[in-house]
Amino acid sequence: MTPKRRLLILAVAVVVLAGLGTGFVLHAASRADDRNTARRGGPGVSAGPVALTGADRVAFVNDAPGPRRSHVAAVESSDPGGARTASGLTCARFYAAKGTGVCLQSGLGLVSQTNQAVIVDAALHTRHTFALAGTPSRARVSPSGRFAAWTVFVGGESYGAAFFSTRTSIVDTRTWQLMPNLEDFTTMLDGRRYHAVDDNFWGVTFAADDDTFYATLGTGGRTYLMKGSVSRRTLTSVGVQNVECPSLSPDGTRIAFKKRVLNGASLWHEYVLDLRTLRATPLAEHHSVDDQATWLDDHTLAYALPHEGDVKSTDLWSVPADGTGTPHLLIPDASSPAPLR
């Protein structure tokens, strides 16, 4: 190859790399502009009743600065960035389905920190309260509203910590029978009964049959997708590893999940798993998503991301579930989305 040709190839490579770099910068700047535009003035927040019935609305935990921060709020699905109505119920995590809500609360008592799970009705009135063994992490309600589940950190502060311990519980909201720890269920891993001292379960998501659910098992430095049965008190591995915080699609055919992209680091990419083929598709969101994504419908996912430079505050973003498209800011200053179908 002649020196002139080498020089030409080098010049082309520099131009291509410069273009890619510019594209990434512009993409990041565009998303930062979206966040900043939403932040200027902030969303309108008014106090009022929030009902978990009806359609075409999204409930969530309000993260906008002010007296209604951490309160359960709702907006119209057609205008998710618009004015919101905030209730008097405060939650660290929240989810709802069919008029049943689960609110995980964390606060300081007279002597120590108090954590509790509050099951609420469609008007957000308390039906039952359960003490929590640790710091709130994940919450879900079955499509029928019959079962509620939650995960707490008993030790450690995040899924990115070198050592952490979780406890995941399920409650029947008809009988108030509490299954306090999924570690008490019979676990089958790769066809064999399994139990280890480092077992941790988290991120329950329910199917529509009021029995089947999915969750993550963390053990031996690996994570597995598990399929559970409430009635049989069993958990069986599906055959897929590196699955965290699963979320079952409304049609029951796919699982959204976060996949760790670098061992030992708190970096996750969002994927969707086809349960029939076990093929996983990466989504268009390139930021690290440390959340249990929510299906807004059969085609769209929502999840929380921290503000640029402000890890204490989050926005809700959405992305197509088939790996196409681009992420869009859904609801600024918000977390824990729950579509009210």
NUDRENKE-133386 format. One line per 4 residues: number of its first residue (from 1); their letters; for each residue y, x, z of N, C-alpha, C. Coordinates in pm, whole numbers. Layout:
NUM> a> Y X Z Y X Z Y X Z  ...
//
This chain:
1> mtpk> -120 85 0 0 0 0 124 88 0  217 57 -88 338 138 -100 433 112 16  517 212 49 616 192 155 705 72 130  738 47 3 825 -66 -30 758 -198 3
5> rrll> 624 -207 -25 550 -330 2 539 -353 153  512 -242 228 504 -253 374 635 -307 429  744 -256 377 876 -298 424 899 -447 396  851 -492 279 868 -632 242 789 -723 336
9> ilav> 662 -683 365 578 -762 456 640 -768 594  691 -654 641 754 -650 773 875 -743 778  953 -742 672 1072 -828 668 1034 -976 673  929 -1012 598 883 -1152 598 834 -1191 736
13> avvv> 758 -1102 802 705 -1130 937 819 -1152 1035  922 -1070 1027 1036 -1084 1117 1104 -1219 1098  1119 -1259 973 1183 -1388 943 1100 -1503 998  966 -1496 979 878 -1604 1027 884 -1614 1179
17> lagl> 871 -1499 1248 875 -1498 1394 1009 -1548 1446  1114 -1510 1379 1247 -1555 1420 1258 -1706 1407  1198 -1759 1297 1201 -1904 1277 1124 -1977 1384  1005 -1923 1418 927 -1985 1524 1001 -1982 1656
21> gtgf> 1059 -1868 1686 1133 -1857 1811 1248 -1954 1817  1319 -1967 1707 1430 -2062 1703 1381 -2204 1722  1265 -2235 1659 1209 -2370 1673 1176 -2402 1817  1111 -2309 1886 1077 -2331 2027 1203 -2347 2111
25> vlha> 1302 -2267 2086 1427 -2276 2163 1494 -2411 2140  1502 -2453 2012 1565 -2580 1981 1488 -2696 2041  1352 -2687 2038 1270 -2793 2098 1296 -2803 2247  1298 -2687 2316 1324 -2686 2459 1465 -2736 2489
29> asra> 1560 -2693 2406 1698 -2736 2428 1713 -2886 2407  1642 -2938 2306 1648 -3082 2281 1597 -3161 2399  1485 -3116 2458 1429 -3188 2573 1519 -3172 2695  1579 -3056 2709 1674 -3038 2820 1794 -3130 2803
33> ddrn> 1839 -3145 2677 1951 -3237 2650 1913 -3380 2686  1787 -3418 2653 1741 -3552 2689 1751 -3574 2839  1703 -3474 2915 1709 -3485 3061 1853 -3493 3110  1937 -3403 3059 2075 -3397 3107 2154 -3522 3070
37> tarr> 2128 -3575 2949 2195 -3698 2909 2158 -3812 3002  2028 -3819 3038 1983 -3924 3128 2043 -3905 3266  2064 -3781 3306 2114 -3753 3440 2262 -3784 3454  2339 -3764 3347 2483 -3787 3358 2508 -3934 3386
41> ggpg> 2566 -3964 3499 2588 -4102 3539 2467 -4161 3607  2345 -4121 3565 2223 -4168 3626 2194 -4313 3592  2070 -4357 3615 2035 -4495 3588 2096 -4589 3691  2128 -4711 3649 2179 -4810 3743 2067 -4860 3833
45> vsag> 2090 -4859 3963 1990 -4902 4061 2050 -5012 4147  1986 -5129 4148 2033 -5238 4233 1919 -5286 4321  1950 -5324 4445 1850 -5375 4537 1812 -5517 4498  1684 -5549 4510 1639 -5683 4477 1489 -5694 4486
49> pval> 1436 -5814 4468 1290 -5833 4475 1220 -5772 4355  1105 -5712 4380 1019 -5657 4275 882 -5724 4289  837 -5789 4184 708 -5857 4185 608 -5781 4098  483 -5779 4141 378 -5709 4068 305 -5801 3972
53> tgad> 367 -5913 3940 309 -6007 3844 401 -6016 3722  350 -6080 3619 428 -6088 3497 397 -5970 3406  451 -5975 3288 422 -5871 3189 550 -5805 3141  532 -5701 3060 643 -5632 2994 738 -5565 3092
57> rvaf> 683 -5516 3203 762 -5436 3296 680 -5318 3345  747 -5217 3395 682 -5100 3453 735 -5081 3594  644 -5073 3690 682 -5040 3827 666 -4889 3846  742 -4832 3939 739 -4688 3962 809 -4658 4094
61> vnda> 803 -4533 4135 878 -4487 4251 1011 -4431 4202  1120 -4490 4249 1254 -4448 4209 1287 -4311 4266  1329 -4220 4179 1363 -4084 4223 1510 -4054 4203  1588 -4157 4167 1731 -4137 4147 1800 -4112 4280
65> pgpr> 1892 -4016 4287 1962 -3988 4413 2035 -4113 4463  2032 -4131 4595 2100 -4246 4653 2016 -4313 4760  2063 -4423 4814 1994 -4487 4926 1860 -4549 4889  1833 -4572 4759 1707 -4634 4719 1607 -4532 4666
69> rshv> 1630 -4406 4693 1535 -4304 4649 1402 -4322 4724  1291 -4307 4653 1155 -4324 4704 1115 -4470 4720  1199 -4563 4677 1165 -4705 4683 1092 -4746 4555  999 -4840 4569 932 -4895 4451 1032 -4977 4370
73> aave> 1040 -4949 4241 1135 -5016 4152 1063 -5063 4027  1136 -5137 3944 1078 -5186 3818 1186 -5194 3712  1144 -5175 3586 1233 -5189 3471 1158 -5265 3362  1234 -5318 3267 1174 -5383 3151 1110 -5276 3062
77> ssdp> 991 -5305 3013 922 -5210 2924 1003 -5185 2797  1078 -5284 2754 1157 -5269 2631 1280 -5183 2652  1320 -5160 2777 1436 -5077 2807 1409 -4993 2932  1310 -4903 2924 1267 -4829 3044 1374 -4738 3103
81> ggar> 1469 -4695 3022 1575 -4610 3073 1694 -4686 3124  1687 -4819 3122 1799 -4902 3163 1807 -4924 3313  1889 -5021 3350 1909 -5052 3492 1777 -5095 3556  1759 -5053 3680 1635 -5081 3752 1662 -5159 3880
85> tasg> 1563 -5237 3920 1569 -5309 4047 1479 -5239 4147  1533 -5207 4263 1457 -5135 4365 1430 -5225 4485  1306 -5222 4529 1263 -5302 4644 1292 -5228 4774  1249 -5285 4885 1265 -5218 5014 1146 -5134 5053
89> ltca> 1041 -5129 4969 918 -5055 5000 932 -4910 4957  911 -4818 5048 919 -4674 5018 778 -4615 5010  757 -4529 4911 626 -4469 4889 641 -4326 4837  543 -4244 4873 533 -4112 4811 453 -4122 4681
93> rfya> 353 -4210 4679 274 -4240 4560 252 -4390 4556  240 -4445 4433 226 -4589 4419 148 -4621 4293  73 -4732 4298 9 -4785 4178 -17 -4933 4203  -32 -5009 4094 -54 -5152 4107 -130 -5206 3987
97> akgt> -205 -5314 4010 -273 -5386 3903 -307 -5526 3953  -288 -5626 3867 -324 -5765 3898 -270 -5812 4032  -147 -5779 4062 -84 -5829 4182 -122 -5759 4311  -196 -5648 4302 -230 -5567 4419 -170 -5429 4402
101> gvcl> -103 -5380 4506 -44 -5247 4502 -96 -5160 4614  -100 -5029 4590 -132 -4932 4696 -15 -4835 4706  38 -4823 4825 155 -4739 4853 115 -4634 4955  124 -4507 4916 95 -4398 5008 227 -4350 5067
105> qsgl> 234 -4353 5198 357 -4318 5267 338 -4192 5351  443 -4113 5360 443 -3992 5441 576 -3981 5512  571 -3966 5644 694 -3958 5721 672 -3889 5853  779 -3865 5922 774 -3797 6051 778 -3900 6164
109> glvs> 678 -3893 6251 676 -3977 6369 743 -3908 6486  728 -3965 6604 790 -3907 6722 728 -3772 6759  599 -3757 6729 529 -3634 6768 487 -3552 6647  439 -3617 6542 388 -3544 6427 411 -3626 6300
113> qtnq> 366 -3570 6188 379 -3639 6061 282 -3756 6055  328 -3870 6008 244 -3988 5995 226 -4021 5848  101 -4035 5805 67 -4069 5668 -19 -4194 5668  11 -4287 5578 -68 -4409 5573 -72 -4466 5432
117> aviv> -180 -4542 5407 -194 -4617 5284 -167 -4763 5316  -76 -4824 5242 -40 -4963 5263 -82 -5044 5140  -168 -5143 5160 -206 -5233 5052 -110 -5350 5055  -48 -5378 4941 54 -5484 4934 12 -5590 4834
121> daal> 71 -5710 4851 46 -5818 4756 147 -5815 4644  148 -5920 4563 234 -5922 4445 381 -5920 4479  417 -5963 4602 557 -5962 4645 588 -5838 4729  498 -5742 4729 510 -5617 4806 506 -5640 4957
125> htrh> 446 -5750 5000 424 -5773 5142 297 -5702 5187  299 -5643 5305 185 -5567 5355 66 -5658 5384  -50 -5621 5329 -174 -5691 5358 -260 -5615 5456  -262 -5482 5443 -345 -5400 5531 -294 -5257 5528
129> tfal> -312 -5187 5637 -266 -5048 5648 -380 -4960 5696  -392 -4841 5637 -495 -4745 5674 -429 -4611 5704  -472 -4547 5811 -423 -4412 5842 -481 -4313 5741  -400 -4217 5700 -443 -4114 5608 -471 -3984 5682
133> agtp> -570 -3910 5633 -610 -3785 5697 -527 -3666 5653  -436 -3688 5559 -357 -3576 5509 -239 -3623 5425  -188 -3532 5344 -67 -3557 5264 -101 -3633 5136  -29 -3742 5103 -59 -3822 4984 -58 -3741 4855
137> srar> -156 -3770 4767 -165 -3700 4641 -181 -3795 4522  -287 -3878 4520 -314 -3968 4408 -343 -4109 4458  -312 -4209 4375 -337 -4349 4411 -371 -4428 4286  -468 -4520 4299 -506 -4606 4187 -557 -4740 4240
141> vsps> -546 -4843 4153 -599 -4976 4179 -685 -5015 4059  -799 -5081 4085 -885 -5124 3975 -816 -5231 3892  -854 -5247 3764 -787 -5344 3677 -784 -5486 3732  -884 -5525 3811 -888 -5660 3869 -805 -5671 3995
145> grfa> -765 -5557 4053 -694 -5557 4180 -786 -5555 4301  -918 -5556 4279 -1010 -5565 4392 -1019 -5435 4472  -1025 -5321 4402 -1043 -5194 4471 -916 -5108 4462  -890 -5037 4569 -783 -4938 4570 -842 -4805 4613
149> awtv> -786 -4696 4560 -835 -4562 4595 -717 -4470 4616  -738 -4369 4699 -633 -4269 4719 -696 -4134 4753  -622 -4030 4720 -660 -3892 4752 -549 -3829 4834  -589 -3754 4937 -492 -3682 5019 -535 -3537 5031
153> fvgg> -438 -3450 5053 -466 -3311 5085 -487 -3299 5236  -608 -3258 5275 -637 -3233 5416 -600 -3090 5452  -619 -2998 5358 -579 -2858 5374 -524 -2808 5242  -425 -2722 5246 -359 -2678 5124 -253 -2778 5083
157> esyg> -170 -2739 4988 -57 -2823 4951 -56 -2864 4805  -144 -2809 4724 -145 -2845 4582 -278 -2804 4521  -304 -2859 4400 -427 -2825 4328 -421 -2683 4273  -305 -2622 4276 -291 -2485 4230 -315 -2382 4339
161> aaff> -330 -2429 4464 -350 -2335 4575 -487 -2271 4566  -498 -2150 4618 -626 -2079 4615 -731 -2154 4696  -690 -2213 4808 -781 -2289 4892 -715 -2422 4926  -784 -2529 4894 -733 -2660 4932 -852 -2751 4959
165> strt> -827 -2855 5036 -930 -2952 5069 -873 -3092 5052  -951 -3181 4991 -906 -3317 4968 -1000 -3417 5036  -949 -3537 5053 -1034 -3649 5094 -995 -3770 5009  -1094 -3830 4947 -1070 -3945 4860 -1143 -4066 4915
169> sivd> -1071 -4178 4925 -1123 -4301 4985 -1111 -4416 4887  -1198 -4515 4903 -1194 -4639 4825 -1204 -4755 4923  -1124 -4860 4901 -1130 -4979 4986 -1146 -5103 4900  -1228 -5196 4947 -1244 -5326 4885 -1138 -5418 4944
173> trtw> -1043 -5463 4863 -933 -5542 4916 -971 -5688 4942  -1094 -5726 4910 -1142 -5860 4944 -1204 -5862 5084  -1283 -5759 5115 -1354 -5754 5243 -1293 -5654 5341  -1206 -5566 5291 -1146 -5456 5366 -1249 -5354 5413
177> qlmp> -1363 -5350 5342 -1460 -5245 5370 -1406 -5113 5315  -1396 -5013 5400 -1343 -4883 5362 -1455 -4783 5341  -1455 -4716 5227 -1543 -4603 5200 -1456 -4479 5220  -1457 -4418 5338 -1354 -4321 5375 -1359 -4188 5303
181> nled> -1476 -4152 5247 -1485 -4018 5188 -1591 -4018 5078  -1550 -3985 4956 -1646 -3979 4845 -1752 -3872 4866  -1728 -3779 4955 -1829 -3677 4983 -1952 -3737 5050  -1940 -3861 5100 -2055 -3930 5160 -2143 -3995 5054
185> fttm> -2095 -4007 4930 -2175 -4064 4822 -2284 -3964 4781  -2393 -4015 4723 -2496 -3928 4667 -2445 -3868 4536  -2446 -3735 4527 -2391 -3665 4411 -2502 -3602 4329  -2501 -3630 4199 -2596 -3570 4106 -2517 -3483 4009
189> ldgr> -2546 -3353 4011 -2477 -3258 3923 -2579 -3193 3832  -2559 -3210 3701 -2651 -3155 3601 -2795 -3198 3627  -2811 -3326 3664 -2945 -3383 3681 -3010 -3359 3815  -2942 -3288 3905 -3001 -3259 4035 -2909 -3304 4148
193> ryha> -2970 -3346 4258 -2890 -3384 4374 -2816 -3261 4424  -2688 -3279 4457 -2603 -3163 4487 -2515 -3190 4607  -2501 -3087 4688 -2403 -3090 4798 -2370 -2946 4835  -2240 -2920 4853 -2195 -2787 4895 -2078 -2803 4992
197> vddn> -2057 -2703 5073 -1953 -2713 5176 -1813 -2716 5115  -1800 -2668 4990 -1667 -2667 4927 -1646 -2785 4833  -1729 -2889 4842 -1711 -3007 4757 -1575 -3072 4784  -1504 -3104 4676 -1380 -3181 4686 -1377 -3281 4572
201> fwgv> -1342 -3406 4604 -1327 -3509 4503 -1182 -3555 4501  -1130 -3584 4380 -994 -3637 4372 -974 -3711 4240  -866 -3791 4236 -824 -3856 4113 -914 -3967 4064  -939 -4069 4146 -1022 -4182 4103 -950 -4264 3997
205> tfaa> -1027 -4313 3900 -979 -4410 3801 -1089 -4512 3780  -1055 -4641 3776 -1154 -4748 3775 -1176 -4808 3637  -1301 -4852 3611 -1332 -4932 3493 -1310 -5079 3526  -1327 -5165 3427 -1295 -5306 3443 -1407 -5388 3508
209> dddt> -1524 -5326 3535 -1639 -5403 3585 -1644 -5412 3737  -1542 -5362 3806 -1539 -5365 3954 -1658 -5292 4015  -1704 -5186 3947 -1810 -5102 4004 -1797 -4958 3958  -1777 -4939 3827 -1772 -4804 3770 -1635 -4740 3794
213> fyat> -1639 -4612 3828 -1516 -4535 3838 -1544 -4391 3797  -1439 -4315 3772 -1450 -4173 3740 -1364 -4095 3838  -1401 -3969 3861 -1326 -3882 3951 -1356 -3738 3917  -1280 -3648 3975 -1303 -3504 3959 -1381 -3452 4079
217> lgtg> -1481 -3369 4053 -1548 -3291 4157 -1508 -3145 4139  -1454 -3085 4245 -1427 -2942 4246 -1525 -2873 4339  -1598 -2775 4288 -1695 -2702 4368 -1729 -2571 4299  -1750 -2467 4378 -1789 -2338 4322 -1690 -2281 4223
221> grty> -1562 -2316 4239 -1460 -2264 4149 -1453 -2336 4016  -1524 -2447 4000 -1522 -2523 3875 -1491 -2669 3905  -1449 -2741 3801 -1423 -2884 3814 -1508 -2960 3713  -1555 -3078 3754 -1645 -3158 3672 -1596 -3302 3667
225> lmkg> -1615 -3367 3552 -1591 -3510 3542 -1713 -3583 3596  -1692 -3673 3692 -1801 -3747 3756 -1784 -3897 3730  -1896 -3964 3706 -1898 -4109 3690 -1961 -4170 3814  -1888 -4261 3877 -1933 -4315 4005 -1969 -4463 3997
229> svsr> -2042 -4507 4098 -2075 -4648 4117 -2042 -4685 4260  -1953 -4784 4277 -1916 -4827 4411 -2035 -4892 4481  -2108 -4979 4412 -2217 -5054 4473 -2334 -4964 4513  -2362 -4862 4432 -2476 -4773 4461 -2435 -4651 4543
233> rtlt> -2306 -4631 4559 -2255 -4515 4634 -2307 -4385 4571  -2291 -4373 4439 -2338 -4254 4368 -2229 -4195 4282  -2241 -4066 4254 -2154 -3993 4162 -2242 -3903 4076  -2228 -3914 3943 -2314 -3840 3850 -2227 -3766 3749
237> svgv> -2258 -3639 3726 -2178 -3560 3631 -2196 -3613 3489  -2087 -3612 3413 -2086 -3662 3276 -2125 -3554 3177  -2112 -3428 3215 -2145 -3319 3125 -2025 -3247 3069  -1908 -3268 3132 -1785 -3204 3086 -1720 -3133 3205
241> qnve> -1685 -3006 3185 -1619 -2928 3290 -1469 -2915 3260  -1399 -2858 3358 -1255 -2834 3349 -1180 -2965 3325  -1214 -3064 3407 -1151 -3196 3400 -1090 -3227 3536  -960 -3255 3538 -893 -3290 3663 -809 -3416 3643
245> cpsl> -801 -3495 3748 -717 -3616 3751 -743 -3707 3632  -867 -3757 3616 -898 -3843 3503 -827 -3977 3511  -803 -4036 3394 -740 -4167 3384 -805 -4242 3269  -872 -4353 3299 -948 -4428 3200 -858 -4520 3120
249> spdg> -877 -4520 2987 -795 -4604 2899 -827 -4752 2925  -732 -4843 2894 -756 -4986 2915 -880 -5039 2844  -914 -4981 2726 -1032 -5028 2655 -1160 -4961 2704  -1149 -4869 2800 -1265 -4808 2864 -1338 -4705 2781
253> tria> -1278 -4656 2673 -1348 -4564 2583 -1305 -4419 2597  -1190 -4393 2662 -1136 -4258 2667 -1085 -4224 2807  -1086 -4096 2835 -1036 -4043 2962 -923 -3945 2933  -805 -3971 2985 -698 -3871 2983 -717 -3782 3104
257> fkkr> -692 -3653 3090 -711 -3562 3203 -627 -3437 3183  -608 -3365 3292 -540 -3237 3281 -645 -3125 3286  -627 -3028 3198 -721 -2916 3184 -649 -2787 3220  -709 -2712 3310 -648 -2585 3349 -659 -2486 3233
261> vlng> -546 -2431 3194 -543 -2345 3076 -544 -2197 3111  -531 -2164 3240 -534 -2025 3281 -593 -2017 3421  -708 -1952 3434 -774 -1942 3564 -683 -1879 3668  -680 -1940 3784 -600 -1886 3894 -454 -1921 3888
265> aslw> -412 -1996 3785 -270 -2032 3771 -255 -2184 3771  -139 -2229 3817 -111 -2372 3821 -54 -2417 3686  -136 -2404 3583 -95 -2442 3447 -202 -2533 3389  -160 -2656 3352 -252 -2753 3296 -198 -2810 3166
269> heyv> -289 -2840 3075 -252 -2909 2951 -321 -3045 2952  -254 -3146 2897 -307 -3282 2896 -394 -3304 2773  -513 -3361 2797 -611 -3390 2692 -657 -3535 2703  -720 -3584 2596 -788 -3713 2600 -932 -3692 2553
273> ldlr> -1027 -3738 2635 -1170 -3722 2609 -1228 -3852 2557  -1296 -3847 2442 -1370 -3962 2390 -1504 -3968 2464  -1529 -4075 2540 -1650 -4083 2621 -1777 -4099 2538  -1763 -4140 2413 -1881 -4156 2329 -1925 -4023 2270
277> tlra> -1831 -3940 2230 -1865 -3813 2166 -1843 -3692 2257  -1773 -3713 2368 -1732 -3606 2461 -1645 -3502 2391  -1575 -3545 2288 -1479 -3457 2220 -1342 -3474 2284  -1277 -3362 2317 -1145 -3366 2381 -1036 -3329 2282
281> tpla> -927 -3406 2282 -815 -3384 2193 -693 -3342 2274  -632 -3227 2244 -509 -3187 2315 -392 -3275 2273  -307 -3308 2369 -192 -3392 2340 -70 -3306 2306  34 -3371 2256 151 -3299 2204 241 -3245 2314
285> ehhs> 215 -3279 2439 295 -3227 2550 253 -3083 2579  350 -2988 2568 319 -2847 2589 363 -2796 2725  433 -2878 2803 464 -2840 2940 339 -2855 3027  333 -2782 3136 224 -2797 3231 241 -2930 3305
289> vddq> 137 -3015 3301 142 -3148 3362 52 -3150 3484  113 -3151 3601 38 -3161 3727 51 -3304 3777  -18 -3396 3709 -8 -3538 3742 -134 -3608 3694  -160 -3727 3749 -264 -3813 3696 -196 -3909 3599
293> atwl> -216 -3885 3470 -145 -3962 3369 -183 -4111 3378  -93 -4196 3330 -113 -4340 3329 -109 -4392 3186  -202 -4479 3152 -202 -4542 3020 -106 -4659 3022  0 -4652 2942 91 -4765 2929 27 -4875 2845
297> ddht> -56 -4836 2749 -136 -4926 2667 -248 -4840 2610  -321 -4891 2512 -434 -4814 2458 -392 -4694 2373  -261 -4679 2350 -216 -4574 2258 -117 -4475 2319  -69 -4501 2439 41 -4420 2494 16 -4385 2640
301> laya> 46 -4261 2674 31 -4212 2811 166 -4179 2872  176 -4198 3003 297 -4161 3077 259 -4066 3190  352 -3975 3224 323 -3874 3326 456 -3820 3376  452 -3759 3494 573 -3705 3555 586 -3556 3528
305> lphe> 710 -3514 3501 743 -3373 3488 867 -3344 3573  873 -3228 3637 992 -3195 3716 1113 -3172 3627  1231 -3198 3683 1355 -3164 3613 1362 -3014 3590  1423 -2974 3481 1448 -2833 3458 1533 -2779 3573
309> gdvk> 1477 -2681 3646 1552 -2620 3756 1560 -2704 3881  1484 -2817 3887 1489 -2902 4005 1348 -2957 4030  1266 -2881 4103 1127 -2918 4123 1112 -3034 4221  1219 -3072 4291 1210 -3181 4388 1230 -3318 4324
313> stdl> 1265 -3320 4197 1292 -3445 4129 1214 -3449 3998  1165 -3568 3959 1084 -3578 3838 1136 -3688 3746  1099 -3676 3618 1120 -3779 3518 984 -3822 3467  977 -3943 3412 856 -3989 3346 871 -3972 3196
317> wsvp> 770 -3908 3135 766 -3886 2992 647 -3961 2933  651 -3986 2803 539 -4051 2735 502 -3971 2611  376 -3986 2570 327 -3914 2453 212 -3996 2392  195 -3994 2259 82 -4063 2198 -51 -4006 2248
321> adgt> -151 -4093 2259 -281 -4053 2315 -374 -3992 2212  -333 -3985 2085 -422 -3932 1981 -388 -3790 1941  -295 -3726 2013 -261 -3587 1983 -148 -3571 1883  -98 -3679 1828 11 -3672 1731 144 -3691 1801
325> gtph> 252 -3689 1722 385 -3722 1772 444 -3615 1861  546 -3656 1934 616 -3566 2027 642 -3640 2157  657 -3568 2268 687 -3633 2396 828 -3694 2394  843 -3804 2467 973 -3870 2478 1002 -3903 2624
329> llip> 1128 -3886 2662 1169 -3924 2796 1156 -4076 2808  1077 -4120 2906 1051 -4262 2924 1142 -4323 3030  1133 -4272 3154 1214 -4323 3264 1267 -4203 3341  1397 -4178 3338 1451 -4066 3416 1444 -4095 3565
333> dass> 1435 -3990 3644 1437 -4002 3790 1332 -4100 3839  1205 -4071 3808 1098 -4164 3844 964 -4090 3853  868 -4154 3920 731 -4103 3929 638 -4223 3951  508 -4199 3952 405 -4300 3981 421 -4427 3896
337> papl> 413 -4417 3764 429 -4538 3681 308 -4631 3692  334 -4760 3689 229 -4862 3689 269 -4974 3594  212 -4981 3474 245 -5091 3382 195 -5222 3439  282 -5323 3441 247 -5454 3495 201 -5542 3380
341> r> 70 -5546 3362 13 -5619 3248 -16 -5763 3288
//
